[in-house]
Each structure stands twice: as C-alpha cells, then as structure tokens.
Amino acid sequence: MEGVPAALSRAGFPLDRAVLAAFADTVRAAGPGPVAELGCGPGSTTAHLRGLGLDVFGVDLSPVMIDLAREAYPDLRFELGSMDGLDLADGALRGIVSWYSLIHTPPEDVPAYLAEFRRVLAPGGTLLLGFFESEGEPVTPFDHKVTTAYRWPIDDLAGLAGTAGFTEAGRMLREPQEGERFRRGHLLMTRTQAGS
C-alpha cells in the first residue's frame, strides 16, 4: 500500500492503519489545516499521514531522528523541538498525532504535555494518542530500547486528557501481535471549544 510505512503495511496491523485513517478522516472533515506528528522519530508515521492526504510535518527532540527522517523523506518537513514547549502559535494546528511518543514522559509530567497539545490545537482540532496499555494494572514503567517507558490504563489517560480540555471521540485497544510485548491503546480526542 503506497504511503504506508513497512511497520504498518504488514497484514497483521489493520487496526493501527484503521485508527490512523479515522484520525485523517476526522481532520479532513473539519477543513484544511496543518497536522503535526509530535515525537515523529524517523518519520515513517508522518509519511503515512501524508499518504492519507494530510498537510503534515514532524517534530522530534532528537537531532539524530530528525536527520534520519529528513534523509528518508526529503519532501516532508521535520523540525527539532520538544512536545512540551512547541514553537507554534496558539490554535495553529488542525490535528496532532502522538504515536507512542508520550510513553517516555514521566506520569507526573503528562498533564503539562496535554495542556501544550491543547494550546496549539485549534478549537475542534483532533488529537490521536497511541500508547502501551497496562491491561488492568496501574501506570507501569518498563524497559524500552530508548529509555524508561510507561504503560497506561486507557481510562486514566482518557481522564487526564479530559481534564486538559479534550473530549473523547473514540478508543481502540488491540492485543499484542507476534513479537510485541504489550496491548496497544489508542485514543481519538477532540479539543473542546474555546471557553469550554
């Protein structure tokens, strides 16, 4: 499938592709505007979103990841930046994807990140969170190849997003596939209107 990164193009990941497609459909239905993948890593999900027709760019804290993304996808925009202090105007974005990038944030810092996401999203904008789900346990740290990561109860993360000013539009859980350790969680959220 054109525009689908190798990790998503395998037959075993139709639910991941479906949630990204639902995000893209929701953003397009609201009208044109820029979308950011925050914590874009080497850029494959950013490229996938572009393949779904979005005006998308990637942001990552790691210069190495930004260099890899620019090399792999020279026709896409990638910027160095932190998810908790974005160099963007209030309400600048129509959509945000945080695809397994918030997982490295210490739990006590997650509310500040969600507040920053809300700040840069236009009222009615769409947020998609992809994360490892804790399967009935509380927030649980685990060893990850980059640095410590956290598994979240989906209800807890949805509650934090609600407190930050997002309304849940939908959620998807999927069980681990071969070679994966944990259940995957996805939350599709809408930024509440100004003053809400």
C-alpha positions in Angstrom: 0.0 0.0 0.0 1.6 3.3 -1.1 2.4 5.7 1.7 2.2 3.0 4.4 5.4 2.5 6.4 6.7 -1.0 6.4 5.8 -1.5 10.1 2.1 -0.7 9.2 1.9 -2.3 5.8 2.1 -5.9 7.2 -1.1 -7.7 7.1 -1.1 -8.0 10.9 -1.7 -4.3 11.6 -5.1 -3.4 10.1 -6.3 -1.9 13.3 -3.3 0.5 13.5 -4.0 1.6 9.9 -7.7 2.0 10.7 -7.2 4.3 13.7 -4.8 6.5 11.7 -7.3 6.6 8.8 -10.1 7.5 11.2 -7.9 10.4 12.5 -7.2 11.6 9.0 -10.9 11.4 8.0 -11.8 13.4 11.1 -9.2 16.1 10.4 -10.2 16.4 6.8 -13.9 16.7 7.7 -13.1 19.7 9.8 -11.4 21.5 7.0 -7.9 22.2 5.8 -5.1 22.9 8.1 -1.7 21.7 9.3 -1.2 18.5 11.3 1.9 17.7 13.4 3.2 14.3 14.4 4.9 15.0 17.8 7.7 12.7 18.6 8.0 11.6 15.0 11.2 9.6 15.3 12.4 8.5 11.8 9.3 9.9 10.1 7.5 6.8 8.8 4.2 7.6 10.5 4.5 11.3 9.3 4.9 9.9 5.8 1.9 7.6 6.3 -0.3 10.5 7.3 0.8 12.5 4.3 -0.2 9.4 2.2 -3.6 9.8 3.8 -3.9 13.3 2.4 -2.9 15.4 5.3 -0.7 18.6 5.4 1.6 17.1 7.9 5.0 17.8 9.4 7.0 16.0 12.1 8.7 17.3 15.3 11.2 15.4 17.5 13.5 16.2 20.3 16.4 14.1 18.9 18.6 15.6 16.2 19.6 12.1 15.1 15.9 11.2 14.5 15.3 14.4 12.6 18.3 13.7 10.4 17.0 10.2 9.7 13.5 11.5 8.9 14.8 14.2 6.5 17.1 11.7 4.8 14.3 9.1 4.3 11.5 11.7 3.4 13.3 14.7 1.9 10.0 16.1 0.6 8.5 16.3 4.1 9.1 18.9 6.8 10.7 17.8 10.0 11.6 20.1 12.9 13.7 19.8 16.1 11.5 20.6 19.1 10.0 19.4 22.4 6.4 18.3 22.8 6.1 20.3 26.0 7.3 23.6 24.5 6.3 23.8 20.9 7.4 26.7 18.7 3.8 27.1 17.4 1.2 29.8 17.9 -2.0 29.1 19.9 -4.5 27.2 17.8 -2.1 26.7 14.9 -2.9 23.0 14.2 -5.9 21.2 12.9 -4.5 17.9 14.3 -1.9 16.2 16.4 -0.7 12.6 16.4 1.4 11.4 19.4 2.1 7.9 18.1 3.9 6.1 21.0 5.9 9.2 21.8 4.2 10.2 25.1 5.2 6.8 26.5 8.6 8.1 27.7 7.0 11.0 29.6 7.1 10.6 33.4 3.4 10.2 34.5 3.5 13.4 36.7 4.5 15.4 33.6 1.8 14.1 31.2 -0.8 16.8 32.2 1.7 19.6 31.1 2.2 17.9 27.7 -1.5 17.5 27.2 -2.0 21.2 28.1 0.6 22.1 25.4 -1.2 19.9 22.9 -4.5 21.7 23.6 -2.8 25.1 23.3 -1.5 24.5 19.8 -4.7 22.8 18.5 -7.5 24.9 17.1 -10.8 24.6 18.8 -12.4 21.4 17.5 -9.0 20.0 16.4 -8.2 16.3 16.7 -5.7 14.5 18.9 -4.7 10.9 18.4 -2.7 9.2 21.2 -1.0 5.8 20.6 0.4 4.1 23.7 1.1 0.8 25.5 -2.0 -0.1 27.6 -1.5 -1.5 31.1 -4.0 -4.4 30.9 -5.8 -3.7 34.3 -2.7 -2.6 36.1 -1.9 1.0 37.2 0.6 3.1 35.3 3.5 0.8 34.9 7.1 1.6 34.0 9.0 -0.8 31.7 12.4 -1.1 30.0 12.3 0.3 26.5 15.1 0.4 23.9 15.3 4.2 24.1 14.7 4.9 27.8 12.1 4.0 30.5 8.6 4.0 29.2 5.2 3.7 30.8 2.1 1.6 30.2 -1.2 3.4 30.9 -4.7 2.3 31.9 -6.7 3.7 29.0 -9.4 5.2 31.3 -6.7 7.0 33.3 -5.1 8.6 30.2 -8.5 9.5 28.8 -9.3 11.1 32.1 -6.1 13.2 32.1 -6.9 14.3 28.5 -10.4 15.2 29.6 -9.1 17.4 32.4 -6.7 19.0 29.9 -9.7 20.1 27.7 -10.3 17.1 25.3 -13.4 15.2 24.7 -13.1 11.5 23.8 -14.4 10.7 20.3 -13.3 7.0 20.3 -10.9 4.4 21.5 -9.3 1.2 20.3 -7.5 -1.5 22.1 -5.7 -4.3 20.4 -3.9 -7.3 21.7 -0.1 -7.7 21.1 0.9 -9.3 17.7 3.8 -11.7 17.3 6.9 -10.0 18.5 5.1 -7.4 20.6 5.1 -7.5 24.4 2.0 -5.4 25.3 -1.5 -4.5 24.5 -1.8 -1.3 22.4 -4.2 1.6 23.3 -5.4 4.4 21.0 -7.5 7.5 22.0 -9.1 9.8 19.4 -9.9 13.1 21.1 -11.3 16.5 20.2 -10.2 19.7 21.6 -13.0 21.4 23.4 -14.1 24.8 22.0 -12.6 28.0 23.5 -14.1 28.7 26.9 -15.3 25.1 27.3 
